[in-house]
Amino acid sequence: MRERMSASLAPPRTAPGPAAGPGSGVQAFPGQDKPEVSGRVLIIVENIPASMDHRVMKQIGTLLQNGHEVCVITRKDPRNEPHKARRHLRLIEYPPPPEPNSLSGYLIEYGYSFFAASALAVRALFAGRIDVVQFCQPPDMYFPLGWLFRTIGARVVIDQRDLLSELYTARYGAGRVRFHAILRWLERRSHSGADRIITVNEYLRKRALAASGLNADRVSVIRNGPVLDRVTQARADSSLRRGRRYLCCWVGVIGRQDRLDLLLRSVHHVVHDIGLHDCEFAIIGDGECLAEAKVLASELGLDDWVHFTGWLPEDDVFRYLATADLGLDASLQSEVSPVKAMEYMAFGVPFVSFDLPETREISEGAAVYAEAGDVEAHGRAIGHLLADVTQRESLGAAGTAKVRDELAWENQARSYVRVIGELCSGAGRGRGHPRTRP
């Protein structure tokens, strides 16, 4: 039930104490007494470690480049280590909860993470002024902290990347109507306590407007495109084809809602029904359903064609994408704008996906779509594109242009830093913003 970014921060690990001072064990925000600081931003991210959350990492980089100081509350992970020396950045880590494998497991995870983050956030209030707190959602559970921060004059921004109720339905079906209603209530409660809301697409923006009552100019779409500077540094590596003519890539965290089962059945159609054997399929990432996916691949007779790489750092992911002939997606979540799609497009890689509104919104002219859930049509589209180099080149060029002109983080970052800057300039000057209803 978590939204995570595709495959690829904190000084002391000890939580800050109640007061900053010699011998207290507390470290305030770096440089908190320096007048040139634009603002002090606290980010709380729960679903994965900050270092694995590419959107958070891009946001942190943008804030630091624009003179802000950043503190991040996140679960502890060895991959956070390289980021701890970054100037004006502090990560406060808490021990990670057990990886959930059931609905009750997610409830335990979210409850534990809420109390851990709350304790660290309250202590952070005593370590230095906080101008803006950003909650990365889902889960939609931090509104009590929002009340606290707004009471002391800080501004609250929600970064809504997905919808918990839709994730729940994608994973567990449409049953348990009462539980679904609780998730929608949490969503409304969270949004109603925000000063600003940013979302990754227009579908989520409309939902946030309805739930929050904020004026339209207080809810913004800030997409999650790749950083072009890092894309241009990547180089192709023909060894990744493992001796085959074509390389097709799927990139992501392997959750139940990502429907890797459908993708593998599509690949089965390509290999065993269409008879396209000279193609390597790289599944890049890990997650709760990785083991199941490997078993299914074996059952479908795909071990010779499908390679599971596990989690890879961004540099290695981008080597794959710089080499790939085709990108793949098999999600059925109509409200999601897949990050992987924008990464494929940045590299000029056309892709095949199911025909979903938000996917088409970001990739029209850069992809081929199959009817949602039709794995044979999906497989036929893969076969047709691999056989037509001219179409691949045309789709790839359209995708590259769309990312360069619109979707790249360099473009989106301007909107993000403007939102944070406006909130910082208004912090401590009274509460709230005009809403369309009481």
Residue pairs with C-beta under 8 A, 6 or more apart in sequence:
1 103
1 106
1 138
1 139
1 164
1 167
1 168
1 171
2 47
2 48
2 138
2 139
2 167
2 255
3 47
3 138
3 161
3 162
3 167
4 47
4 48
4 52
4 53
4 252
4 253
4 255
4 287
5 48
5 52
5 53
5 54
5 55
5 224
5 253
5 339
6 54
6 251
6 252
6 253
6 284
6 285
6 317
6 339
6 340
6 343
7 251
7 252
7 253
7 284
7 285
7 286
7 311
7 312
7 314
7 317
8 52
8 54
8 312
8 313
8 314
8 315
8 316
8 317
8 318
9 50
9 51
9 56
9 57
9 60
9 72
9 74
9 80
9 83
9 84
9 86
9 89
9 91
10 50
10 72
10 74
10 80
10 83
10 84
10 89
10 90
10 91
10 92
10 93
11 27
11 30
11 84
11 90
11 91
12 27
13 76
13 92
13 93
14 25
15 92
15 94
15 119
15 120
15 123
16 25
16 26
16 27
16 28
16 92
16 120
16 123
16 124
16 126
16 127
17 24
17 25
17 26
17 123
17 126
17 127
18 24
18 26
18 123
18 126
19 26
19 126
20 26
20 27
20 28
20 126
20 127
20 128
26 123
26 126
26 127
27 90
27 127
28 127
28 128
29 40
29 69
29 71
29 88
29 90
29 127
29 128
29 129
30 69
30 87
30 88
30 89
30 90
31 37
31 69
31 88
32 40
32 69
32 127
32 128
32 129
36 67
37 67
37 68
37 69
37 88
38 66
38 67
38 68
38 421
38 424
39 67
39 68
39 69
39 131
39 132
39 420
39 421
39 423
39 424
39 425
39 427
40 68
40 69
40 70
40 71
40 128
40 129
40 130
40 131
40 132
40 424
41 63
41 68
41 69
41 70
41 71
41 130
41 131
41 132
41 133
41 134
41 420
41 424
42 70
42 71
42 72
42 73
42 121
42 124
42 130
42 132
42 133
42 134
43 50
43 56
43 59
43 60
43 70
43 71
43 72
43 73
43 133
43 134
43 136
44 72
44 73
44 74
44 117
44 121
44 133
44 134
44 135
44 136
44 142
44 145
45 53
45 56
45 72
45 73
45 74
45 136
46 74
46 75
46 110
46 113
46 114
46 117
46 136
46 139
47 53
47 136
47 138
47 139
48 75
48 253
49 74
49 75
49 76
49 77
49 79
49 80
49 96
50 56
50 57
50 60
50 72
50 74
50 80
50 83
50 91
51 57
51 77
51 79
51 80
51 82
51 83
52 77
52 79
53 136
54 224
54 314
54 339
55 136
55 159
55 161
55 224
55 339
56 72
56 136
58 224
58 227
58 409
58 413
59 134
59 159
59 416
60 70
60 72
60 89
62 409
62 413
62 416
62 417
63 70
63 417
63 420
64 70
64 86
64 87
64 88
64 89
66 417
66 421
68 88
68 420
68 424
69 88
69 89
70 88
70 89
70 90
71 89
71 90
71 91
71 92
71 124
71 130
72 89
72 90
72 91
72 92
73 91
73 92
73 94
73 117
73 120
73 121
73 124
74 80
74 91
74 92
74 93
74 94
75 93
75 94
75 95
75 96
75 97
75 113
76 93
76 94
76 95
76 96
77 93
77 96
80 91
80 93
83 89
83 91
84 91
92 120
92 124
94 113
94 116
94 117
94 120
95 116
97 108
97 109
97 112
97 113
98 105
98 108
98 109
99 105
99 288
100 106
100 108
100 109
100 288
101 288
103 172
110 139
110 141
113 139
114 141
114 142
117 142
117 145
118 144
118 145
121 133
121 145
121 148
121 149
122 148
124 130
125 149
125 152
130 149
130 154
131 154
131 155
131 423
131 424
131 427
131 428
132 154
132 155
132 156
132 157
132 420
132 423
132 424
132 427
133 145
133 146
133 149
133 154
133 155
133 156
133 157
134 157
134 158
134 159
134 420
135 142
135 145
135 146
135 156
135 157
135 158
135 159
135 190
136 159
136 161
137 158
137 159
137 160
137 161
137 162
137 164
137 190
138 160
138 161
138 162
138 163
138 164
138 167
139 164
139 186
140 164
140 183
140 186
140 187
140 189
140 190
141 186
141 190
142 190
143 186
143 189
143 190
143 192
143 193
146 156
146 190
146 193
146 194
147 193
149 155
149 156
150 156
150 193
150 195
150 431
150 432
151 431
153 427
153 428
153 429
153 431
154 427
154 428
155 195
155 196
155 423
155 424
155 426
155 427
156 193
156 194
156 195
156 196
157 194
157 195
157 196
157 197
157 198
157 419
157 420
157 423
158 190
158 191
158 194
158 196
158 197
158 198
158 208
159 198
159 199
160 191
160 197
160 198
160 199
160 200
160 204
160 208
161 199
161 200
161 204
161 224
162 200
162 204
162 335
162 336
163 187
163 204
163 207
163 335
164 183
164 186
164 187
165 180
165 183
165 184
165 187
166 333
166 335
167 257
167 333
168 179
168 180
168 183
169 180
170 256
170 257
170 332
170 333
171 255
171 256
171 257
174 180
187 207
187 211
188 211
188 212
191 197
191 208
191 211
191 212
191 214
192 211
192 212
192 213
194 212
194 214
195 218
195 423
195 432
195 433
196 214
196 218
196 219
196 220
196 419
196 422
196 423
196 433
197 205
197 208
197 212
197 214
197 218
197 219
197 220
198 219
198 220
198 221
198 222
198 416
198 419
199 205
199 207
199 208
199 219
199 220
199 221
199 222
200 221
200 222
200 223
200 224
200 337
201 221
201 223
201 335
201 336
201 337
201 358
201 361
201 362
202 221
202 358
202 361
203 334
203 335
203 357
203 358
204 221
204 335
205 219
205 220
205 221
208 214
208 219
209 216
209 219
209 436
212 218
212 219
212 435
213 435
213 436
213 437
213 438
214 433
214 434
214 435
214 436
215 433
215 434
215 435
215 436
218 433
218 434
220 415
220 419
222 412
222 415
222 416
222 419
223 337
223 342
223 362
223 406
223 407
223 412
224 337
224 339
224 342
224 409
224 412
225 342
225 346
225 403
225 406
225 407
225 408
225 409
225 411
225 412
226 342
226 343
226 346
226 403
226 408
226 409
227 408
227 409
227 410
228 346
228 403
228 404
228 408
228 409
228 410
229 410
230 314
230 318
231 318
231 346
231 347
233 318
234 315
234 318
234 319
234 321
234 322
234 347
235 319
235 322
236 319
236 322
236 323
237 319
237 320
237 322
237 323
238 323
240 247
240 280
240 282
240 319
240 320
240 323
241 247
241 280
241 323
242 280
242 307
243 280
244 278
244 279
244 280
245 278
245 279
246 278
246 279
246 280
246 325
246 326
246 386
247 279
247 280
247 282
247 320
247 323
247 324
247 325
247 326
248 279
248 280
248 281
248 282
248 324
248 325
248 326
248 327
248 328
248 382
248 386
249 281
249 282
249 284
249 320
249 321
249 324
249 326
249 327
249 328
249 344
249 349
250 260
250 263
250 281
250 282
250 283
250 284
250 285
250 327
250 328
250 329
250 330
250 340
251 284
251 285
251 317
251 320
251 321
251 327
251 340
251 343
252 258
252 284
252 285
252 287
252 338
252 339
252 340
253 285
253 286
253 287
254 260
254 283
254 285
254 286
254 287
254 288
254 289
254 290
254 293
255 287
255 288
255 289
256 288
256 289
257 331
257 333
258 287
258 289
258 330
258 331
259 330
259 331
259 332
260 283
260 289
260 293
260 330
261 292
261 293
261 296
262 330
262 332
262 373
262 375
262 378
263 328
263 329
263 330
263 378
264 293
264 296
264 297
264 300
264 302
264 306
265 300
265 375
265 379
266 328
266 330
266 375
266 376
266 378
266 379
266 382
267 281
267 300
267 302
267 305
267 306
267 379
267 382
268 300
268 301
268 302
268 379
269 375
269 376
269 378
269 379
269 380
270 276
270 279
270 379
270 382
270 383
271 277
271 279
271 301
271 302
271 305
272 300
272 301
273 376
273 379
274 379
274 380
274 383
276 382
276 383
276 386
277 305
279 305
279 386
280 305
280 307
281 302
281 305
281 306
281 307
281 328
282 307
282 309
282 320
282 324
283 293
283 306
283 307
283 308
283 309
284 309
284 312
284 317
284 320
285 309
285 310
285 311
285 312
286 310
286 311
290 308
290 310
293 308
294 308
297 303
297 306
297 308
309 316
309 320
312 320
317 343
318 347
321 327
321 343
321 344
321 346
321 347
321 349
322 347
324 344
324 347
324 349
325 349
325 386
325 392
326 349
326 350
326 351
326 352
326 382
326 385
326 386
326 392
327 340
327 341
327 343
327 344
327 349
327 350
327 351
327 352
328 351
328 352
328 353
328 382
329 338
329 340
329 341
329 351
329 352
329 353
329 354
329 359
330 353
330 354
330 378
331 338
331 353
331 354
331 356
331 359
332 354
332 356
332 372
332 373
333 356
334 356
334 357
334 358
335 358
336 356
336 358
336 359
337 358
337 359
337 361
337 362
338 353
338 359
340 351
341 351
341 353
341 359
341 362
341 363
341 367
342 362
342 403
342 407
344 350
344 351
344 399
345 351
345 362
345 363
345 366
345 396
345 399
345 400
345 402
345 403
345 407
346 399
346 400
346 403
346 407
346 408
347 400
348 396
348 397
348 399
348 400
349 396
349 399
350 366
350 367
350 368
350 385
350 391
350 392
350 395
350 396
350 399
351 363
351 366
351 367
351 368
352 367
352 368
352 369
352 370
352 378
352 381
352 382
352 385
353 359
353 363
353 367
353 369
353 370
354 369
354 370
354 371
354 372
354 373
354 374
354 378
355 369
355 370
355 371
355 372
356 372
359 367
359 369
360 367
360 369
362 402
362 407
363 399
363 402
365 395
365 398
365 399
365 402
366 395
366 396
366 398
366 399
366 402
367 395
367 399
368 381
368 384
368 385
368 395
369 381
370 377
370 378
370 380
370 381
371 377
384 391
385 391
385 392
385 395
386 392
405 411
